[in-house]
Amino acid sequence: MSTCTVHDAHTHSHSPDCGHAAVEHQGHVDYLHDGHAHTPHGDHYDECSITDVHAVAQPHDHAHGPECGHETITHDDHVDYLHDGHRHAVHGDHYDEH
């Protein structure tokens, strides 16, 4: 994990129930958090780039779009929608979790 650095001052423990998207990545689980991935490592979390992580957002009860009420962020060649602390990007018939 040479591309990772220690994420200092993390305020909570990641787990399957913590509310962040969990992604299997290179033999471990990353938790997507604030635009990057946190990986449990001993007594701390490593902060990793998510450029090679593709996570599908959990299904939700509405379609994102100009009238959905969520704040938007222009990201590369698309728009992300801020949703419950996550960024969702339209990708085919689902949303990617950023």
N, C-alpha and C positions, 0 to 999 in steps of 0.2 A: 504494500500500500504506500508506495513512495510518493504518490501524488496527494497524500493526505497530511493535514496538520491537525494539531490538538485544538479542539474547540473549548476554550476556557469559559468559565462561569456559566455553565449550562444549568438552567433553573429547574429542570424536571428530568425524570427517567423515561426513556423511550421503551415502549413495549407494544405488543399487538393491540392494546386498548388505549394507547395514549392519544389517539386522534390524528396522528400523522400517517401519511401513506407509507407503507412498508414495501420495499422492493428487494427481491433477490438480486444480488449483484456480485459476480466474481467470488462465489462461495460464502457470502455473508449477507446479512440483511442491512440495508440502508434505510433510514427514516428520513423522508423529505421534509425539510424544515427551513423556512425563510430563504428559499432559493438555492439551497445546497443540501447535501446529504450528510446525515450524522450516522456514524457507525460505532456501536459500542466497542470499546477497546480497553480492557482492564478496568481501571477506576475512572476513566474519562471517555469522551466521545471524540473520534476523529472527524474532521470536517473535510468532505470530499466534493469534488466537482461532479455535477450531475449531467455533464454534456453527453455521456454515453449511457445514461440510465433512462429507460422508457417505462413509465408507469401509467397504467390506466386508472383514471379517477373512479371512485366508487359511484355507482349509479345514483342519480338524484332526481328530484321530482319536477324539474323544469329544464327548458332549453336555454342556454346562454345566447344572448344577442343584444342588440342596441337597447331594448326595452326591458331587460331582465332585472335591472336595479343594482347589479354588481359593478363595482369600479373596474375599469379596464386599464390594461397596461400594454402598450405596443412592445412586442418582443420579437426580434428578428423580422420575419416576413409575415407575422400573424399577430392576433390580439389575444392576450390572456385575460381571463375574468377572475377577479379575486372572490373566493368563495370559501367561507368558514376557515380562514387562515391558510388557504391553498390557492394556487393559481391553476385554473383550468384552461386548456387550449383545445379548440375543436380539432379533431383528427378523425376524419371519416365518420363512422357511426358512433363514436365515443369521444370522451374528453381525455387528454393527457394531463397528468398531474405534474406540475412543475414545482 
